[in-house]
Amino acid sequence: MYQPLAGYKVLDLSRLLPYQYCTLLLGDLGAEVLKVEEPGIGDYGRWEAFDSPGKERIIFAMANRNKKSMTLNLKKEAGKEILKKLACKADVLFETYRPGAMDRLGLGYQKIKEVNPKIIYCSGTGYGQSGPYRFKAGHDINYISIAGILGMTGMHTGRPVIPGIPLADMAGGGVFTALVMIAALLGREKTGEGQYIDIAMTDVVTSLNLMNIATTLARKIGRGMTPFNLHGASLCYNVFKTKDGKFVSLGDLEPKFWKNFCKAIGRMDLVDKAYATYQDGERTTEILKEIFSSKTQDEWVEFMKEVDDCFAPVYTPEEVLEDPHLLSRGMITKIADPRRGETVQIGFPAQFAQELNYKRSPAPVLGENTNEILQGLGYSPQEIENLKRDETI
């Protein structure tokens, strides 16, 4: 089975979902991921209550397959020495502390580079290692605020609407961070040199906001605007309520799709209304609202089956778990877990010609592999016991 990153070792000092998702992707692709966690509490994204261990969050088991876990106190000199020994054999060290924290511990890039010049050292944060916001605390809502995304979401409602997922977290801390790590590893194959990466979630979502920023620049110089609106203001790109109180989505931006839709519902008189503004009380808007409210969501799904247009039911997460298309592509799957029982997992979101071996092991419990890792570094049972006694592990 296919494992394109097999043989690469990732030291994962990160915490919380965005970065768990990043190393999940790396692990799914075959990398050996070792979570280095604080003794006692570990990655506090494990727990339903962030400030103390207790009941494990279901999402932790979903976001941490194919990883090992060891506990290590990086404030202890012995802990720092262990991390350096691990770094000697690692390809990537990934940390998500506030800027300067790893340097203060004596574990910044320059120190780790001394023991492994070829290491890829990646620092993931909300605002980056430089700039006036670098020391600010933040969460997804703050990052998409600065990037100008939140301000464009729900404009027609009169107030910003928070997206249904933490966009900066998953796309920035997760997908894009994994991408640049893999890019750096590829670059190392060519140059033989290590690399330091400073990646900020705010930078990533600013990059994702390309369309809105380009539109603003076009407006400034008097350039024409696109006729459609992707923020819920155009009739052809919107959501409509069905008879049973559910919703369906229409994305007929191209004239051919809108024409097919109009033909299907027997309203060719609406063909020239695709880019009209969705406005409660306005005649065409009310016509469409009435049409969609005449059938249930299931009836609309059946009715639109043979229509070549951009239509879909608006699902709840519960309905996602039963969607036949997602099930057929393995996006909703399960993994055997001796501790938790069989757990539901989200599949790897790409399919290779060779089957990807991405369900190798379930998420580790806190510190599950500590002894194994230390023994691999040459520590004796007595030395390991001493490390436990002085709270290094």
N, C-alpha and C positions, 0 to 999 in steps of 0.2 A: 504493500500500500504506500501511497505517496506522502512524503514528509520533506518538503523542500528546504526547511530550516533545520533539519536533523543535524546534530553535531554542534550547533551554536548554543552557548550557555549564557543565560540572562540572569543577572543578580537584580532582583526586584525589591527595592526598598520603598516602593510606593504604597499609598493607602487610598481607600475609597473607590467607588464604582468606576469613574472615568478611566483610571489607570489600571484597575483590575481588568477592564475590557481591553485595554491596550495589550497587556501581557497575555490575556486569553487568546487574542488573535495570534500572537507570536507562538504560544504554546500549541494552538491548534495546527499551526503550520509546521510543527515538529521541533521547535526550540525547547531546550531544557530550561525551564523557568523555576528559580528558587526564590520563594518569598522569604525575605529576611524581616522578621517581625519582632516587635517589642515584647519582652517577657511579660506574662500576665495578661495583657490586654490585646496584644497583636495588632493587626490591621483593624482599627475600630469600625471599619465598614463591614466587619463580620457580624456585628451585633445589632439587634433591634434598638437597643439603647446605646448611643455612641460612647457614653462616658463610662460604661462598665460591661464586662463580659456577662453573657446571659443567654437568652434564646438567639440562636443563629438565624440570620435573615435568609429567606429562601433564595434571594438573588445572589447571595454569596456562593452557594453551591452551583449556580448557573454560570457565574462569571469567573470561576477559578478552577475549572477542570485542567488537567494536564500540567499541574504545578506541584512543587514540593514546598514544605514550610519548615523553617527553623527559627527558633527564637534567639535573639542576640541583643545584648545591651550595648549600644554604641557609645555610651558615656563611660564605659569601663575600658581601661587600657587593653585588657585581654580581649575584649569584644572588638576593639579597633584592629588588633593584630589578626584576629580571625577573619574579619572582613577583608583585610589586605591579602591574606592568603587565598581567600575565595576569589578576589579580584585578579590575582595572578593567572587564574585558569579561566576567567570569564571573558566573553566577547563583548558583553554589554553590561554596564551598571546603570540602573535607572532609579533616580531619586526624585522625590516631590516635596522636599522640605522648603521652607521659605528661603529666599536668596541669602546666601552667606552662612546658613546653618551648617552645611557640610564642611565648609572651610574652617569654621570655629571648632568643629570636632576633629579637625586634622584629616578629613577624609574627602576633601575637595578634589577636583579634577587633577590639579598639578601634583598632589600627593599620590593619588592612585596611578597617575601616569608614570610615576617613578618606578612602581612595581610592575606595571604592564603598559608599555608605550603604545601598544596596539589596541587598547580598550576603546570602545565607544561609550562615552559617558554622557548620559542624557538627563537633563534637569527639566522636569515638567512643572509648570506653575500656572496660575491664573493670568498674571500680567507680565511675566518674564523676569529676567535677571537684571534688566536695566530699565530706565525710564522712571518718571515721577510716581507711577502707581505700583512699582515693584514690591513694596512692602505692605501694600493694602491687602486685607483679607477680602475674600470674595467667593461667590458661588455663580452657577450658570446664569442666573437672572441678571447678575451684575455684568458679566462678560458680554452677553448679547445686548445689554443696554449700551455699553460703551461702543460696541461694534455697529450700532444703528439698526440692528435687526428687530429688537423689541419695539422700537418706535414705529416700525412699519407693519407690525402684526396687529390686526384688528383696527386699522385706521378708521374704517367705516362705522365702528361701534362707538367711537368717541373716547376710547381709552385703550392702551396697549393690552393685548391678550397674551398671556404666558403660553408658549408652545406646549404641546402634549408630551414632549420628551425634553430632557436637559440637553439641548443641541450642542452647546459648547463642550459639555462634558464628554458626550459620546463621540462627536465628530472630531473635536479638538484634542481632548485628553486621551481619547481612545484611538480612533482610526488614523488620524494624521500623525500622531506620535509614533504609532507602530510603523507607518509608512517611512518616516524620516530615519528611524532606526535601521530599517531594512536597506534604505538608500545608503546610509553610512557604512553598513556592512559590505554592500556591493562596491562602494568607493574604496574601501580598505582592500578588497580583492585586487583592485587595480593599482593602488599606490603603496600598499603595505603599511599605511599609516593609520593611527587611531584618530579619534575626532571627539570634540566636545559639542553637544547640541543643547541649545537654549530654546525651548519651545513653550509658547504661551497660548493658552486657550483663547484669549482675547484676540491674538493675532490671527489664529485660524478662522474664527468666525468673522473677523473683518474681511478676510480673504473670501469667505463664503458669501459675503454680502456684495459681491461683485456687481450683480445686476442693479441693485438699488443705487449704489454709488455711481455707476455708469449713467444711469438715468438722471441723476442729479447733475452730473457734469454736462450731459446733453442739454438739459434745461437751461443751464447757465449760459450756454452759447447759442440758445435759440434753435436748437435742433429739434426736429419733429419727434414726437413720442410714439411708442407702440400703441396701437388702438386698444389693446387688451390690458387687463389689470389682474395680477396674480394674488391680490390681497383680499379677494372677496367682493370687489366692486363691479365686476363684469358678470352679466347673466350667463355667459357660456362657460365660466370657470367659477363654480360655486357649489354650495350644498343646499339641498332642498328636503323639507320634511315630508315624510310619507304618511299614509293613512293610519298606520299603527304607531305613530309617534317616533319612528326611527328616521334615519337620514340616508340619502344617497348623494354621491358626488358626481358632478359633471365637469369634464375638462376639455371641452370641444373648442380649443383655440383656433384650430385650422378650419377654414370655411367648409371643407368637404365633410368633416365630422359633424359640424353643426347642422349642415344641410341634411345629412343622414338622420340625425336626431329629429329634426323638424318633420321630415318625411314619415318617420316611424310613428310619431304622435299625431300625424294628420294636420299639422299646422305649418304649411309652407308659407303662410303669411308672416311667420316670425323669422324667416331666413335672414332678413337684413337687420335683425335685432341682437345678433350675437354679442356685440361689444357694448350694448346699451348698459346703463348703470343699474345695478340691483338696488332698488329703493322701495322700501315698504310703502304701499299706497299707490305707486306708479302702475299704470295699466298693464304693461307687459310683464312686469314683475309679478303682479297679482295673478295674471293668467297662468304663468308657469307654476306659481305656488299652488294654485287650484288644481292644475293638471297632475302635479306630483302627489298631492294629497288625495287623489282619487284611487290610488292603489297602495297596498302594503309594500314594504321593502322587498319581501320575497316575490311578490307579484311583479315588481319592477325588474328584479333580477331575471326572472323568467321571460318577461316581455322583451328585454333588451339583449337577450342571448344572441340573436342573429343579426343585430344591428352593429355595423362597423363604426363605432364611435367610442369616445373615452368616458366610460361610465363605470361606476363601482358602488357597492354598498358601503356605508360607513360602519365599520365593525367596532365593537367593544373588544378589549383584550380577551375576554372570555370566548368571544366568537372567533378570534384569531386562532385559538388553540384547536378549533374544529374545521378550519378552512381546508377544503380538499386540495387546493393548489399548493398551499404551503406544506401540507402533509406529504404530498407527492414528491416535493423537492427536498424533503428532509429538513425543512426549516423548523418544524416542531418534531422533536425526537426525544429519546430517553437514554439514560445511562445507568448501568448497574452501580450501586453504591453500597458497600457492606455496612456502613454506619447509618446512612440516612434512608436506606431502601432505594428502590428505583426512582430516579428524579427526572423531571421534565427538563429538557435542555433546548436552547435555541441553536440550530445547526450553524455550521460555518457558511457565511453568505457568498460563496462562490463555488462553482463545481469545476473540477479539473478532469481531464480525460482519464487520468489514473485516479482511482478513489482516494480521497484524502483521509488519512488515518488520524482523525481529530477527537476520537473518544477513547483515549488510551487509559485515562485514570480519572477518578472523581476528585473534587476539591479536597485538599488536605485539611485535617483538623490542625489547630494551632500547635506549632512545634513538632508535628508528627515525624519529621525527618531529621531533627536536630542531631540525635546520636549518630545516625547514618552518615550525615555530612561531616561531622567532626572526626569520626573514625576514618573517613576517606581522606581527611587532611593529616592523619597520623596521630591523633590524640588517643591516649590510652583510656580504658574505663575509669581509672582513678583520676586522671586529669579531667575527664568529663564530669565526674562527680564533684571535683573541686570547683569547676566552673559553675555548676548548679548551686553549690553552697555559697559562693560569693555573688550570686545573682547576675552573673555574666550571661547565662542562658536561662 
